[in-house]
């Protein structure tokens, strides 16, 4: 395809390639861009137009070579963009997949061995991706997506028994979207970040790595359940009512409700069935300790 130029009207580009909407959003550009060109929007938002064009072209065209653009922007721009992208994966893309995946498992036959395997593979993928992201610039190998491919392959080829067909479709579509995102992210690593890092000394790279990884680690820590939240979670999956949980832990009803709200916010899971699978996967309860 033809290279995207700075005089291209952004709204026309986004209409033709709607997959670019979350990409420009990571630069702080919202919808409602009117008839403005990419250059005009970059000027208004204090963005480096050469960098934006490099990202958009690499994103859309697998054959695009950004080498001629690399000298026009600082490496900190690509590090900041990748950091925003990582945040989007962990706060939106993976939770969106989990939002479909958890009820898909919970509403299907509990004796389905294929579904049990899917459940195990999904949480293995989530764990591996999180560990990979936490390594920041110390880990520049491609982001792992083989387990995503295995998940989709099992659902399409091998799943049997009773399961919700619509939820299966939603899971497959979510996996496909995340697979594509990771594939493009790996392309940005190869064509933009790695070449830029070759220009730097070890001290500069270490500084950038702290900027990249420290914030992500802080966000991961903020999503960890506290000991009290784990206690409340265990009682939730046992089928206890809020009043029973309050009495059991000797806390107020409002405190229980507050803990439940925090648990939902941190896990992204609202149903008891979903929280049960989450608890089992994280070792908070065993498979015989819950009531669904």
N, C-alpha and C positions, 0 to 999 in steps of 0.2 A: 504494500500500500504506500501511497505518497506520504512523505514526511509531513508532520504537523508543523505549521509555521506560526510565528507570533501574531500575524494579522488574521488568523482564523477566528471566527466568531465562536466563543466558547459554548454558547447555548446550542448551536448547530452541531458542534462536536459531541456534546453530551446527549443530544437527542439521538444521534446515530450510534453512539457508543455509551449506553447508560451505565456500563460497568465502570466508567471513569468517574462517576459521581462520588463514590466514597474516596477515590484517590484525591480529587481536588478538595474534598472536605477536610482531608488531613492537613491541607495547607491553610485551613481557615476560610475557604471559599464556600459559601452556602448557595443554595438554589435561589433563583430570582436574579440571574446574572444579566437579563435583558439581551441587548444586541451588542454588548461590549466584546472587543477582541481580547485574546489572551494577554497581549501586551498591555492593554488598558487596565485589565483586572490586576495584573502583576504590579503595575505602577500604584494602583489604589491601595493594594494590600502589602506594599513593600516586599515583594517577592522577586527573586532572581529569575527572570524570564528564561534564560538559557537552561537553568536547572529544571524549571517546570517542564519545558519542552523536552528535555532529555528523559525525564521520568515518563511523561505521557507517551513518547515515541517508543521507548523500551517496553512499556506496559502493553501497547497495542501490537507492536511488530516484533516478532521473535528474531527477525533478521536484521533489525536496526542496530547500527554500530554507533555508539555515542562518543567514540574516541575524540572526535573533533570538538565536542562540547565540554570535555572534562576540565580544560584549563579555564573555563569561564565561571567556575564557581568553586567555593571552598568545600573541603571534605566534611566540615561540620554540618552542612546542609543535608547531605545524604544520610549522615548519622542521625540527625534529628528526624528526618522523614522515616527512616527505618524504625526508630524508637516509637514514633506515632503509629506506625503500621503494626508493630508488635503489640502495643496497647490495644489496638482495634481487634487483633486476633483473640487476645485473652479476655477482653471485655465484651466483645460482640460476636465474632464469628464462631468461636468454640462454644460459648453459652447458647448461641442460636441453634447450633447442631445438637447440643445437649438437651435443649428445650423440646426438640422433636424426638430425640433418641430415648430419653427417659420414659415418657408415656408409651412410646412404641414397645419398649420392653415390658413395662408394668402392665399394659393392657393385653398382652399376649399370653399364651399358655405358659405357665410356670414350669412345666416339664419339658419345654422345648430346648434341647441341647444346643441347637444352633444359636438360639437367642442368648443362652448363657455364655457361649463363646464370643458372640458379638459384644456383650456387656464387658467382658474381660479385655477384649481388644481395644474398645473405645477408651477405657480408662488407662490402658497402657499407652495409647497414643497421646492422650491428654497429658500424662505424666512426662513422657519423653519430650513432647513439644515444650512444655514448661521448663524442663531442665535445660534444654537446648537454648531457649531464649535467655535464661538467666546467665549464661556464659558470655553474653554480649559479644564484643569484638574478639574475645579469646577463642571463640568458636565460629569460624567462617566457612565451615562446610555447609552443604545444602541443608535446608530445614527438612526434617523427616516427614515423608508423606506416604511411605509404603504401607503403614498400618491403615491409613484411610482407604487406600486402594483395596486392601484385604477386606475391610468392612463392607465396602460397596459390592465387591465380588461375591462375598458370602450371601448377602441379601438377594442379589440378582440371580445367582446360580443355585444356591444350596438350601435356602431357608424353606421350611415346610411346616405343616401343622397350622394351628389357628393363630393368626396375627392380623392386625389392622392394616389393610392395604393402603389407605390414604396416608397413615403415619409412615409407612414404609417408603412411599413416594417422597414425602417431605424430608425424611432422613437422607435418601439418595440424592435429592437435589441440593441439600445443605452440604453433603460431603463433596459433591462435584464442584460447588462454588468455592469451598475452602481449598480443595485440591488445586484449582486453578490459581487461587491467590498465592498459595505456597510456591507453585511453579514459577509464577511471575516474580515473586520475592527472591527466589533463588537466582533468577535471571538478573535482577538488579544487583545482587551480591557479586555476581560474576562480571557484569559489564560496567558497573559504576563504582561500587564500594571498593572492591579489591584493587582495581587499578589506581584509585585515589590514595589508598593506604600505602601503596608502594612508594609514594612521594615523601612519606613522613618518616621521622626517626622514632625510635622505640618510646621515648618520653612523651611525644605528642600522641602516639597511639594509646598509651596507657591512660592519659588524661581523657581522651575521647571515650575509652572503654568505661571509665568510671561514670561519665555522663550518661552513657548508654545503659549500663546495667544497674546502677544504684537505684534509680527511680523505679525500674521494673521490680527489683527485689523488694523495695519498700511497698509497692502495690500488692505484691504477692503476700507479704507479711500481713497487710491490712485485711486480706481476704481469709486468713487463717482463723478458724473458730477458736474462741477462748475456751478454757476448761469448763466454765459455767455453761457456755453455749453447747458444748458437747454433752454435758449432763442433761440439759433440756432436750437436746436432739434424741438422746437415747430413750427418754421417756415418751417423746412424741411417737417414735416408731414402735413403741410398745403399746400404743393406742391410748395413752393416758390423756384425759381432758386437761384443759388449762388449769382449772381449779385443783385437780389432783396433783399436777406438777408443782403448783405453788405450795401446796401442803407438804408434799414429799421433800421439797428442797428448802422449805421454811422461808419462802420469799413471797412478795406480794403478787397479785394477779397482774398488775400493770407491768411488773418486772418480767414476768413470764412472757407477756405479749411483746415487750420490747426485745427480749431475747429471740423470740420467734421471728420478729421482723428482721433482726440482724442476720439470723441464719438464712432466711430467704434471700436477703440482699447479697450475702457472701457466696451462697451456692447457686443462686439463680433458679432454685427449685421450690415450687409451691405446694406440691401434693405430698401426702404421706407416703404413697407408693414410691414416688421419686426420691424422697428423703431416705426411705428405707434402703433403696439400692445404693444411694450415696454413702450411707452409714456402713453398709456391708463392705463396699469397695474400699473405704478408708479404714476399715478395721475397728470402727467404733462399736459395732455389734456383730454377733455371729448370725448366720442364717436362721437359727432357731429361736432368736431372742425377740422377734418382732411380731406384730399383729397388723396385717394389711386389711 
